[in-house]
Amino acid sequence: MGSVVKIKGIKIGTLILGIFLLIYLPSLLYITFGNTIEKDILKNGKIEVVQNVDGILVRNEKVINSPDDGNCVMDAVEGEKVPAFYRIATIVKNVPVSTYEELKKKEMQISSAQKAQKENLGVFSSDIAKLDSEIIEKVKNLGQQSIRGSLVESYDTLSDIDSVVYRKSDIFGDNSKSGKYINRLISEKAEIESRLNNNVKEVRAGSAGLISFAIDGYESLLTPGYIQKAAPQDLENITVKNTNRDFNVVDVKKGEPIAKLVKDLDNYMVTVVDEKAAKELKADKPVTLRINDIGYSMDAVINYSSDAINGKKIVSFKFDTGLDETIGMRRINVDVVLSSYSGLKVPRSCLQNINTTKKTAKICLLNGNTATFKEVKLVGMNEDAAIIDKPDGDSIVALYKTYILNPKNIQEGQIID
């Protein structure tokens, strides 16, 4: 009797296992061995061929040293374009810096007041013109009265002229409210200057250029003339700390660098690359430099590529824009955009029979629900994607056509659900 139960138990267990396999095994096999067909539509896009490098900025820089000990007050701002002999800083000693800052404030007030006075002149120009005409007419009358010898009339006319001139000065002149305000500011400025006496020394730019207060000690070494003299190891050994300064006043010693002046628009970025990677970086090639540190892009041209030394080469890029954005920087991380292409963009993985010499490949398209392989032109390609174009006279390769993303196991003429 026990053996019968055992047999029945085995039969029930087998039945349950069979039902389980019947339900779940097909799904398990599909997940494990199946090939889900993924599709997409042809869309327009853009790709770039890029090399990422670490670069060093090279400029024609002149260091400006402090003429004396004291507190250095910056009169120019970082990256400011200044003319020759422009006051970029002032060294203050033996008096509080606040006294000099008070002087700067007073100068700004005078400048603003004079600007406002000129604007007022424009507003009241018609009134001033009318008063000028009145003065001219009265001067003519005075001449006639002099000829006639009428002293009484002449005296009255002179009084009228004085009255008109005074009215004019009320609008624009020392007697006007703006004129009196400006004169008061000038007197206050003179009083502050007397307190400063000989305790300030101005620092002026010797020539026109861009000012930076980010001094890193490489200004005299990293010049355009150094590029073709350097070895890869020389550039790799250059380490630069964060040089960006954010200050208005700093203590300085006589002869200590306080600023630098960049005199030329032409600037350079140099980098060290492996010999293999340098094959794409040929002299005279135009490129775009995308500075990842600040998200800024600028056009450049490769102006120098050195001979290989121990498998490495120095490549130099020349540019004449972006100086304002990069003047306080030395080492930067850059994407060198060698080329860019626009058109029908597809993942590189969906292409088959890629021929980089003939610039062709095959793509699997759906004509209705039938798979068909078509040869396409390779307009451009990087590691991830490609821009393709249709062969002449073939309209099936077109915008919004459906294509297979994973065509490895697809056959020509296969019906795709």
C-alpha positions as CSV (number, residue, x, y, z in Angstrom):
1,M,0.0,0.0,0.0
2,G,2.9,2.4,0.7
3,S,4.5,1.7,-2.7
4,V,1.3,2.9,-4.4
5,V,1.4,6.2,-2.5
6,K,5.0,6.6,-3.5
7,I,4.2,6.0,-7.1
8,K,1.3,8.5,-6.9
9,G,3.6,11.0,-5.2
10,I,6.2,10.7,-8.0
11,K,3.5,11.1,-10.6
12,I,2.1,14.3,-8.9
13,G,5.6,15.8,-8.6
14,T,6.4,15.0,-12.2
15,L,3.2,16.6,-13.3
16,I,4.0,19.8,-11.4
17,L,7.5,20.0,-12.8
18,G,6.1,19.4,-16.3
19,I,3.6,22.2,-16.0
20,F,6.4,24.5,-14.7
21,L,8.7,23.7,-17.6
22,L,5.8,24.1,-20.1
23,I,5.0,27.6,-18.8
24,Y,8.4,29.1,-18.0
25,L,11.0,27.3,-20.1
26,P,10.1,29.1,-23.4
27,S,10.4,32.4,-21.7
28,L,13.7,31.4,-20.1
29,L,15.1,30.2,-23.4
30,Y,14.0,33.4,-25.1
31,I,15.7,35.6,-22.5
32,T,18.8,33.5,-22.6
33,F,19.2,32.7,-26.2
34,G,16.7,34.9,-28.0
35,N,17.7,37.8,-30.2
36,T,15.3,40.7,-29.6
37,I,15.2,42.8,-32.8
38,E,15.7,46.5,-31.9
39,K,14.7,49.2,-34.4
40,D,15.0,52.9,-34.7
41,I,14.3,55.6,-37.4
42,L,16.9,57.5,-39.3
43,K,17.3,61.0,-37.7
44,N,19.6,63.9,-38.4
45,G,22.5,64.5,-36.0
46,K,26.1,65.6,-35.6
47,I,29.3,63.8,-34.7
48,E,32.8,65.0,-33.9
49,V,36.2,63.3,-34.2
50,V,38.0,64.4,-31.0
51,Q,41.3,64.0,-29.3
52,N,41.5,64.9,-25.6
53,V,44.8,66.4,-24.5
54,D,46.2,68.2,-21.5
55,G,47.7,71.5,-22.8
56,I,49.9,74.4,-21.6
57,L,49.1,77.9,-22.6
58,V,52.0,79.9,-24.0
59,R,51.9,83.7,-24.4
60,N,54.1,86.8,-24.9
61,E,54.0,88.0,-21.3
62,K,55.8,90.9,-19.6
63,V,56.0,90.8,-15.8
64,I,55.4,94.1,-14.0
65,N,57.2,94.4,-10.6
66,S,56.3,96.5,-7.6
67,P,58.3,99.8,-7.4
68,D,58.3,99.8,-3.6
69,D,57.2,98.0,-0.4
70,G,53.6,98.6,0.7
71,N,50.0,97.8,0.0
72,C,49.3,97.2,-3.6
73,V,45.8,98.4,-4.6
74,M,44.6,97.1,-8.0
75,D,43.3,99.8,-10.3
76,A,42.7,97.5,-13.3
77,V,40.7,94.3,-13.3
78,E,41.7,90.8,-14.4
79,G,41.7,90.5,-18.2
80,E,41.1,94.2,-18.7
81,K,42.4,95.7,-22.0
82,V,44.6,98.7,-21.1
83,P,46.3,101.3,-23.3
84,A,50.0,102.2,-22.9
85,F,50.8,104.0,-19.6
86,Y,47.5,103.1,-18.1
87,R,47.6,103.0,-14.3
88,I,47.1,99.3,-13.3
89,A,47.9,99.5,-9.6
90,T,49.1,101.9,-6.8
91,I,51.5,101.1,-4.0
92,V,50.4,102.8,-0.7
93,K,52.7,103.0,2.3
94,N,52.8,104.9,5.6
95,V,49.1,105.8,5.3
96,P,46.0,103.7,5.6
97,V,44.9,102.0,2.4
98,S,41.4,103.3,3.1
99,T,42.7,106.8,2.4
100,Y,43.7,105.9,-1.1
101,E,40.4,104.0,-1.6
102,E,38.7,107.2,-0.5
103,L,40.6,109.0,-3.3
104,K,39.6,106.5,-5.9
105,K,35.9,106.8,-4.8
106,K,36.2,110.6,-5.1
107,E,37.7,110.3,-8.6
108,M,34.8,108.1,-9.6
109,Q,32.3,110.6,-8.2
110,I,33.9,113.5,-10.2
111,S,33.8,111.4,-13.4
112,S,30.1,110.5,-12.9
113,A,29.2,114.1,-12.1
114,Q,31.0,115.4,-15.2
115,K,29.2,112.8,-17.3
116,A,25.9,113.8,-15.9
117,Q,26.7,117.5,-16.6
118,K,27.3,116.7,-20.2
119,E,24.0,114.9,-20.4
120,N,22.3,117.9,-18.9
121,L,23.9,120.0,-21.6
122,G,22.2,117.9,-24.2
123,V,18.8,118.2,-22.4
124,F,19.0,122.0,-22.2
125,S,20.8,122.5,-25.5
126,S,17.9,124.4,-27.0
127,D,17.7,126.8,-24.0
128,I,21.5,127.4,-24.2
129,A,21.3,128.0,-27.9
130,K,18.5,130.5,-27.3
131,L,20.6,132.3,-24.7
132,D,23.6,132.4,-27.0
133,S,21.5,134.0,-29.7
134,E,20.2,136.6,-27.2
135,I,23.8,137.4,-26.2
136,I,24.9,137.8,-29.8
137,E,21.9,140.1,-30.5
138,K,22.7,142.2,-27.5
139,V,26.4,142.5,-28.4
140,K,25.3,143.7,-31.9
141,N,23.1,146.3,-30.2
142,L,26.0,147.3,-28.0
143,G,28.1,148.0,-31.1
144,Q,25.5,150.2,-32.6
145,Q,25.1,152.1,-29.3
146,S,28.8,152.7,-29.1
147,I,28.8,154.1,-32.6
148,R,26.0,156.5,-31.6
149,G,27.9,157.4,-28.4
150,S,24.9,156.5,-26.2
151,L,26.6,155.6,-22.9
152,V,23.4,155.1,-21.0
153,E,22.0,152.6,-23.5
154,S,25.4,150.9,-23.6
155,Y,25.5,150.5,-19.8
156,D,22.0,149.0,-19.8
157,T,22.9,146.6,-22.6
158,L,26.1,145.5,-20.8
159,S,23.9,144.8,-17.7
160,D,21.5,142.7,-19.9
161,I,24.4,140.7,-21.3
162,D,25.7,140.0,-17.8
163,S,22.3,138.8,-16.8
164,V,22.0,136.5,-19.8
165,V,25.5,135.1,-19.2
166,Y,24.6,134.5,-15.5
167,R,21.4,132.7,-16.5
168,K,23.5,130.5,-18.9
169,S,25.9,129.7,-16.1
170,D,23.0,128.5,-14.0
171,I,22.4,125.8,-16.6
172,F,25.9,124.9,-17.5
173,G,28.8,126.4,-15.7
174,D,30.4,127.0,-12.3
175,N,27.2,128.6,-11.0
176,S,25.0,125.7,-11.9
177,K,24.2,123.1,-9.3
178,S,26.2,120.5,-11.1
179,G,29.2,122.9,-11.5
180,K,29.1,123.7,-7.8
181,Y,28.9,120.0,-6.9
182,I,31.9,119.1,-9.2
183,N,34.0,122.0,-7.7
184,R,33.2,120.7,-4.2
185,L,34.3,117.2,-5.1
186,I,37.5,118.5,-6.7
187,S,38.3,120.4,-3.4
188,E,37.7,117.3,-1.4
189,K,39.9,115.3,-3.7
190,A,42.7,117.8,-3.3
191,E,42.4,117.5,0.5
192,I,42.7,113.7,0.3
193,E,45.8,114.0,-2.0
194,S,47.4,116.3,0.5
195,R,47.1,113.6,3.2
196,L,48.6,111.0,0.9
197,N,51.4,113.4,0.0
198,N,54.4,111.3,-1.3
199,N,53.1,108.0,0.1
200,V,51.7,106.5,-3.1
201,K,53.5,105.2,-6.2
202,E,51.6,104.5,-9.4
203,V,52.3,101.4,-11.4
204,R,51.6,101.9,-15.1
205,A,51.6,99.6,-18.1
206,G,54.6,100.2,-20.5
207,S,52.5,99.3,-23.5
208,A,49.0,98.3,-24.5
209,G,47.8,94.8,-23.8
210,L,45.7,92.7,-21.4
211,I,46.4,92.7,-17.7
212,S,46.4,89.7,-15.4
213,F,47.3,89.4,-11.8
214,A,47.8,85.6,-12.0
215,I,51.5,85.1,-11.7
216,D,52.8,81.5,-11.8
217,G,56.6,82.0,-12.4
218,Y,56.6,80.6,-15.9
219,E,56.1,84.0,-17.7
220,S,59.7,84.3,-18.8
221,L,60.1,80.6,-19.7
222,L,56.9,79.8,-21.6
223,T,57.3,82.2,-24.5
224,P,56.5,81.5,-28.2
225,G,60.2,81.1,-28.9
226,Y,60.5,78.3,-26.3
227,I,58.0,76.0,-28.1
228,Q,60.5,74.6,-30.7
229,K,63.3,74.4,-28.1
230,A,61.5,72.3,-25.6
231,A,61.6,68.5,-25.2
232,P,58.5,66.5,-24.3
233,Q,59.9,65.8,-20.8
234,D,60.4,69.6,-20.2
235,L,56.7,70.3,-20.7
236,E,55.6,67.2,-18.7
237,N,57.6,68.5,-15.8
238,I,55.7,71.8,-15.7
239,T,53.4,71.9,-12.7
240,V,51.3,74.9,-12.1
241,K,49.3,75.6,-8.9
242,N,46.1,77.5,-9.0
243,T,47.2,81.0,-9.9
244,N,43.9,82.8,-10.1
245,R,43.9,85.7,-7.5
246,D,40.8,87.3,-6.2
247,F,41.8,90.4,-4.3
248,N,41.8,94.2,-4.3
249,V,44.7,94.8,-1.9
250,V,47.8,92.7,-1.2
251,D,51.1,93.3,0.7
252,V,54.1,93.5,-1.7
253,K,57.8,93.9,-1.6
254,K,59.9,96.1,-3.9
255,G,60.8,94.2,-7.0
256,E,58.1,91.5,-6.4
257,P,55.9,90.6,-9.4
258,I,52.4,92.1,-9.0
259,A,51.0,91.7,-12.6
260,K,51.7,90.6,-16.1
261,L,50.9,92.2,-19.4
262,V,50.0,90.1,-22.4
263,K,51.1,92.1,-25.5
264,D,50.1,90.0,-28.5
265,L,46.8,88.7,-29.8
266,D,48.5,85.5,-31.1
267,N,48.7,82.9,-28.4
268,Y,49.6,79.2,-28.2
269,M,48.7,75.9,-26.6
270,V,51.3,73.2,-26.5
271,T,50.7,69.5,-25.6
272,V,52.7,66.3,-25.5
273,V,51.1,63.3,-27.3
274,D,52.1,59.8,-28.2
275,E,53.6,59.4,-31.7
276,K,50.6,57.3,-32.8
277,A,48.0,59.9,-31.7
278,A,50.0,62.7,-33.4
279,K,49.3,61.3,-36.8
280,E,46.0,63.1,-36.8
281,L,47.6,66.3,-35.6
282,K,49.4,67.6,-38.7
283,A,50.8,71.1,-39.2
284,D,48.5,73.7,-40.8
285,K,45.4,71.7,-39.9
286,P,42.5,73.9,-38.7
287,V,40.8,72.6,-35.5
288,T,38.5,73.7,-32.7
289,L,39.8,73.8,-29.2
290,R,37.1,73.1,-26.6
291,I,38.5,74.0,-23.1
292,N,36.7,71.7,-20.7
293,D,37.7,73.6,-17.6
294,I,35.6,76.6,-18.6
295,G,33.3,75.2,-21.4
296,Y,34.8,77.6,-24.0
297,S,35.5,76.8,-27.6
298,M,37.8,78.7,-30.1
299,D,39.2,78.1,-33.5
300,A,42.9,77.3,-33.9
301,V,45.5,76.0,-36.3
302,I,48.3,73.5,-35.7
303,N,51.4,75.5,-36.3
304,Y,54.1,73.1,-35.1
305,S,54.6,69.3,-34.7
306,S,58.0,68.2,-33.4
307,D,60.0,65.1,-34.3
308,A,59.4,62.1,-32.1
309,I,61.5,61.8,-28.9
310,N,61.1,58.5,-27.0
311,G,57.8,57.9,-28.8
312,K,56.3,61.3,-27.9
313,K,55.8,64.5,-29.9
314,I,55.1,68.2,-29.1
315,V,52.2,69.7,-30.9
316,S,51.5,73.5,-30.9
317,F,48.2,75.2,-31.6
318,K,48.0,78.9,-32.5
319,F,44.9,81.0,-31.9
320,D,44.0,84.7,-31.7
321,T,40.7,84.6,-29.7
322,G,39.7,83.6,-26.2
323,L,42.5,85.6,-24.5
324,D,40.0,87.3,-22.2
325,E,38.7,83.9,-21.1
326,T,42.1,82.1,-20.6
327,I,44.5,84.9,-19.5
328,G,44.5,83.6,-15.9
329,M,45.0,80.0,-16.9
330,R,48.2,77.9,-17.7
331,R,47.4,74.2,-17.7
332,I,44.1,73.2,-19.3
333,N,42.2,70.1,-20.4
334,V,41.1,70.4,-24.0
335,D,39.1,68.4,-26.6
336,V,40.7,69.0,-29.9
337,V,37.9,68.7,-32.4
338,L,39.6,67.5,-35.6
339,S,36.4,67.3,-37.7
340,S,32.7,67.4,-37.4
341,Y,29.9,66.0,-39.6
342,S,26.2,66.5,-39.9
343,G,23.5,64.4,-41.5
344,L,21.8,61.0,-40.9
345,K,23.3,59.8,-37.7
346,V,23.4,56.1,-36.7
347,P,25.3,54.1,-34.1
348,R,28.4,52.6,-35.5
349,S,27.4,49.2,-34.1
350,C,24.4,48.9,-36.6
351,L,26.7,49.1,-39.6
352,Q,28.2,46.1,-41.3
353,N,31.0,45.6,-43.9
354,I,32.6,48.9,-42.9
355,N,35.2,49.9,-45.5
356,T,37.2,52.9,-44.3
357,T,39.2,53.1,-47.6
358,K,36.1,53.3,-49.9
359,K,34.1,55.0,-47.1
360,T,31.2,52.6,-47.4
361,A,29.2,50.3,-45.2
362,K,25.9,48.4,-45.1
363,I,22.8,49.1,-43.1
364,C,19.7,46.9,-42.6
365,L,16.5,48.8,-43.4
366,L,12.9,47.8,-43.3
367,N,11.0,48.1,-46.6
368,G,7.6,47.6,-45.2
369,N,8.2,44.7,-42.9
370,T,10.9,43.1,-45.0
371,A,14.6,43.4,-44.1
372,T,16.9,44.7,-46.8
373,F,20.6,45.5,-46.7
374,K,21.7,48.7,-48.4
375,E,25.1,50.1,-49.0
376,V,25.6,53.6,-47.7
377,K,28.3,56.3,-48.0
378,L,30.3,57.0,-44.8
379,V,30.4,60.8,-44.6
380,G,32.2,60.7,-41.2
381,M,32.7,58.3,-38.3
382,N,34.0,58.2,-34.8
383,E,34.2,55.3,-32.3
384,D,30.6,55.6,-31.3
385,A,28.6,56.8,-34.3
386,A,28.6,57.6,-38.0
387,I,27.0,60.0,-40.4
388,I,25.7,58.2,-43.5
389,D,24.3,59.3,-46.9
390,K,22.4,57.4,-49.5
391,P,24.0,56.1,-52.7
392,D,23.1,58.1,-55.8
393,G,19.6,57.3,-57.0
394,D,18.6,55.2,-53.9
395,S,15.7,56.8,-52.1
396,I,15.2,54.1,-49.4
397,V,18.0,55.6,-47.3
398,A,16.2,58.7,-46.1
399,L,15.1,60.6,-43.1
400,Y,12.6,58.7,-40.8
401,K,13.1,55.3,-42.5
402,T,13.2,52.4,-40.0
403,Y,16.5,50.5,-39.6
404,I,17.7,47.6,-37.4
405,L,20.0,48.4,-34.6
406,N,21.3,44.9,-34.1
407,P,21.4,43.3,-37.6
408,K,23.9,40.5,-36.8
409,N,21.5,37.6,-37.2
410,I,19.1,39.2,-39.7
411,Q,18.9,37.7,-43.2
412,E,18.1,39.6,-46.5
413,G,14.3,39.3,-47.1
414,Q,13.5,38.3,-43.5
415,I,10.1,39.3,-42.3
416,I,10.3,41.5,-39.2
417,D,7.2,41.9,-37.0
